Amino acid sequence: MNLHWIAPAERIQKLPAYPFARLDELKNKAREQGLDLIDLGMGNPDGATPQPVIEAAVTALHNPSNHGYPPFEGTASFRRAITSWYQRRYGVVLDSDSEALPLLGSKEGLAHLALAYINPGDVVLVPSPSYPVHFRGPVIAGGNVHSLVLKPENDWLIDLTAIPDTVAQQAKILYFNYPSNPTAATAPREFFEEIVAFARKYEILLVHDLCYAELAFDGYQPTSLLEISGAKDIGVEFHTMSKTYNMAGWRVGFVVGNRHVIQGLRTLKTNLDYGIFAALQAAAETALQLPDSYLQEVQTRYRTRRDFLIQGLTELGWNIPKTKATMYLWVPCSEGMSSTDFALWILQQTGVVVTPGNAFGSGGEGYVRISLIADCDRLGEVLRRFQQANIRYQAEAVVSSSK
């Protein structure tokens, strides 16, 4: 039977192709052409999951009690590990029974929060550029996304004073993310205090994505939204095990904060999934209890790669500020090319995969994101290929971007 007449729902038709799915297509074509790809596109950490985490998963697999459906709200021991981690890292006290919820990765939770709280037509404030699910989730839910365009001259921080009062009065949710994907920007504690005051004034739910909290360098310590007085009254914060603990494929994350918001998300999830396999929760619990020496190793790895690649790109004409956190560099395009054209040109000329900035919203145009997910030997090969292909940042572009 030909079902060509059955059209997808409007919410699907409104979505452009997911950028990383499109990148996969381009990478496959490049491989077919015999190119040796160096994939710095996705934020997909290289290397193995820590051995204690693997061992905890294996032990849990051998326990038959873990083979049934897990509790909808996650295991009590994993929730306690989450709240203990928050108290240890940020001095934030949370109730493990009502203020913490395990997720199938933070992406799932961020998207489902939109479904749980956004009605068709609701105004949602989302930075541009931002992690795609921050605006795609509200679009899927039927929300009206009001983009907060970020600018390099403002250090990629949200300018709350630029939000029209009429828009703020209508807004229901504000998504934000510092340290930032894709810009690697960080926000001072004063910014968090200002955004909490803003949200309380206009009665807006704050949704903070804190996925890069541990990937911080040179003594910098990111701020948790929940450290700010009054934030828990109007906010929740998402986290993932993917980046710090090399557990991207394990699909484990969590959300903490306002108990009423978390209960609403839990109610939605009970109708859509059965939660995380209990053995994976046991492994994630172990990860959160790893000693600080493990985190220091991870930070050193990414800091070394950051320094190496920034130095090499500087020699090729770029002027990239030293990032304080995340596993990314946010690199301006050269020759006046669009971010898509620049990323495609780099791929075709060098076999190096980077992500066009417009994949993160129109505010990302003119930039590409480079993930620090290869060792320095491989990054050195990236620089050699750039040099051979004459992929440089022109002085004229440097001058114009600084105006």
N, C-alpha and C positions, 0 to 999 in steps of 0.2 A: 504494500500500500504506500502511495506517495503522500507524505505528510508535509510537503513543502509549504503548505498554507498555514501550518501552525507556527506562528511567529513567537519569538522570545518575548518575555515581559518587557515593558518599556524601561524598567530599571536596568535591564541588561543591555538594551539597545543604546542607552545613554552613555554607557561606559566605553571609552576608547580601549584599544588593545592594551593589555597589561605590559608595561615596558620590558620587564624581565622575560616575559614569554616571547616578545618580539626579538629581544637580544638572543635568545636561544635559537631562533630560526636563523638569524644572521651568522651565529657561531657555527651552526651545522653546515651552512653553505661554505663558510670559510674552510672548515675541516675537509669538506669534499674537494676543495681546490688545493688541498695539501699544505695549508698554512699551519705552522706550529703556533697555536694560540697561547697567549698569556692572558688569562681571564681575570681582570681586575674590575669586573662589572658589579656583580652582586656582593653584598656584605656577608659572604659565606666563609667563615673562618677556616683556615687551613690547619692541619695537624689533628691529632687524636684527642678525644675526650679524656680527661684526667683518669689515670688508672684506678684510683679509689672509687670513682663514680661508676666505672665499668664493673668493678668487682661487686659493688653494692647492687647493681642491676642484675648480675648473674646470680647472686645469693637470693635476691627477691624472686627471681624467676623459678627457683627451685622450691619456693614456698607455695603450696597449692592454694592457700588462702588468698593469694594475690591474683588468682586466675579468674575470679568472678567479676561481676560489675563492681567498679569502685563506687564509693559514696559520691553523690552528685556534687557535693561541696568540697570534694577532695579529702584525702586522709587527714585525720587529726594531727598526726605526727608531721606531715609536710606543712600543714598550715602553721603549726607551732615553730617549725624551722624558719618559715618566712617571717613571722613576727619577731622571732629572736634575732634574725639577720637585720631587720630594720632597727631594732633597739640597739644592736651592737654598732651598726654603721652610722646611724643618724640620731640616735637617742630618742627615736619615735616609739611610743608605746601603743600597741595595737591589740585588739581583742581577736585572738585567733579563731574564735567561733563565728564572728560576725563581720570582721573588718579585713578579711583576707580570703581570696578565692583563687585556686589554681585554674589555669587555662591551658588550652591546646596551643600554646604559643601566644605571644602578646598580640600578633596580628589578628588572630581569631577573636580575641577578647575585645580589641578596639572596634572591629567591624560589628560584632554582636551588640556592643554597647549602643552603637548607633541605632540598631534595630529595636533595642529595648527602650530607647528614650526619645527618638526623633520621630515626630509625626510628619506626614507630607506637608510641605510648606514651612516648616519650622526653620528659623534662621540659625545657621551654625557658622561660627567664626573659625577659620582655618588659615594658618600661615601659608604663604606661597613663596619659596618652595617648601615642601614638607614630605614626609614619608607618605607614599600614595594612599595607604589605607585611611589616613587621617581625613582625606577629602572623598575618597571613593566609598567609604563606609556610609557617610551621610548622604551621598548621592543615591546609593542603593536603597537607603531608607526613605528617600523622597524629600530629603531636606533641601533647603535653599542655602547653598554654600556662599558665604561672603568672604572673599579672599583678602587676607592681610598681607600685602606685598612687602617682603623683606628686602632691605637694601644694604649693600656693602658699607656705605658711609655710616650706617647705624649699627655696624658690626653684626648684621643679620638678626638683630633683636626686634621683637614686635614693638611697634610704636603705638602704645595704647592711646595716646593723645590724638592720633590720626583717625581713630574710629568714630564716625559720626554718632552723636548722641542718639539719634533716631534708630540707628542700626543696633547700638548697644542695648537700647530699651527692648528691642524685639528679640535679641539673641537668646538662645536657650543653652547652647554649649559652646565652649571654646577649647579646641584641641591645641596643644603645644608640646614642644620637645626640645629640652636642653639638658645635656649636650645634644647638638642637633644632627640629625640625619636629614638632608645630605650636606649641610654647610659646615659641619664640625664646630659651629659657633657655641660658645658657652655664655651663660647668663649669671650676673652677680646676684648675691642674695637679695640686694635691694630690688632687683627686678621682680623676684618672686613675691616680695612683700607688696609691690605695686600691683601685680596682677591679682593677688588675693583681694586686695582692697577694691580693685575694679570689679571683680566678680561678685563680691558681697554687695557692692553698691547697686549693681544692675541685676542681681539674683541670677547669675549665670553659672552653670555647672562647668568646673574646670576639669579637663582630662589631660593629665600630664604623662608623657611617654618617657620613662627614665631608663631606656634600654642600654645606655652606654655609661652608666654610673661608675663602673669599675675601670673603664678604659680611660683613665685620666693620668696626666703626666706632669712632671716637674713640680710636684708638690700641690698641684691643684686638686681640690676636693669638690665635686659637684654638689649642688644643693638639692635636697628632696623637697618637693612641694609640701609634704606633710610636716616638715620642720617649722613651717611658718604658722604662727598663731592664727587660729580660725580657719585654716585651710581644710581641715577635715570636715568642716560644716558644709563646704561647697565643692569638694574635690575628691578625685580618685587618681591613683598613680599606677601605671603599668610597668611591668618589668619582664625580662626574658632570660632564660638560661642559655640562649643560643650563642651569644657573642663571647662573653667572658669565659664560659666553660666549654666552648667548642661543642655545643649540643644542638646545633641548628636543626639537624634531622630528627632529633628526639621529640620535638614539639612540646616543650614545657615552658610555661610562663605563669604569671600571676598578676592579680590586681589587688591593691589595698586602698583603704580610705573609708569614705562615708558608707556606713552600714546600709543605709536605705538604697543607695545607688547600687551597691554590690548585691543586695537582695533582688533588686529588679533584674540585674544581669543574670543572676543565678536562676531566677524564674524562667527567663527566656531559654537559658542553656538546658534546663531540665526537659524542655520540649524539643531540643535539637540534637543533643549528644549525651553520652554517658560519662563524660569526663575522661581523665587521663588514666591509662593503664597503671595500676597500683605499683607495679615494679619500677616504672619510670619515675613515679613520685618518690619512691625510696631512693633512687639514684640522685634525683634532684635535691632531695634533703641532704644527702651526703655532700653534694657540690656546695651548698650554702654553708656547710660547716668546715670547708677546707681552710687551712691556715692562711694567714695573710701572705706568707712566703709564696704561695701559688699565685696570688693576685699580683705580687711584685714581679714575678717572672713574666706574666702576661703583659703587664704594663711596660716592662723593659723591652719585650719583643716588638710591640707596636711603636714604642718611642724610637727605637733604633731604626725601624723601617721608615718612620716619619722623617727623621733627620736625614737619612740616606737619600730618600726620594726628593725631598725639598732641596737639598744641596744640588742634586743632579739637574732638577728642573730649573733651578736658578741659573746654572751654567748654560741652559738652553734659552734663557731670556725671561723666564717667569719670575714674578715677585710674589711669592706665596707666604703669608704670615705663618709663623710656627703655631700649630694647633695645640690646644691644651687638653683635648680629649677626642674620643671616638677612633674609629679605624678607617677614616676617610681623609682625603684631601679634596678640596673644592677648587677646581682649577679653571680659570677663564679660558675661553676659546680664543684662538688667534685668527688673523686674516679676515676678521669681520664675518666669519662663518656662523651659521646657526649651530646650536649644540648638537642637533641630530646630524647635520652634515659633517661637523667636525669629528664626532664619534665614529661615523661611517668611514671617513677619510683615514682616521687613525687605524681602524680595523683593516681596511683594504691595503694600506701602505705598510703596516707593521705587524699585523696579526695580534695586536694588543686590544683587549676589550675594555672600554670604559663606558660609563652610563651617561647619556645626554641629560643635561640639567632640566630640560623641559619635561622629562618623565616625572619630575617631582612638582609639576605645576608650571604655569606660565612665568612665575617669578624666578624660575631656575634657568630661563633662557640666557644663553651667553656663557654658560659654564658646563663643565663635565665633572662627574664624581669619579675619583679613583680610589678603589679599595686597597688597603694595605694588607692583602691576603696572600702575599708571596714573600719568600725570604729575600735577603739582599742580593744574593747571586742572581735570582730571577729578575728582581727589580733593576739590577745592573744591565741585564739583557734588554729590558724595556728601554732604558736610557740609550743604549747602543743603537737600538732600532730607530728610536726617535732621531738620533744624531744622523744616522745613515739616510733616513727618509726626509731629513731637513724639516722635521716637525718642531717648530720653534714658536715662541711668543714674540710677536713683533713689537718694537719699541713704540710705534704709533698707537698700538692697541693698549699698551701699558699707560700711556699718557691719557688717552681718552677715557679709560675706565676709572682713572683717579679723579676725574673732574666731578 
